[in-house]
């Protein structure tokens, strides 16, 4: 079995943590719609950070390979 793609990892994280984020948002928001917006915002931020992490990791690997040469 191969490695998971970044989209699969994102989907797993969304499945695992969305309920927890929603409950925390409901505790702090005045209505369900606001809590749902918070969940979507958190998912968007997580996706952006995961892409940034992949870019930084790629940059690190490239710089390490250049050092070897």
Order of alpha helices (4+ residues) and beta strands (2+ residues): alpha-alpha
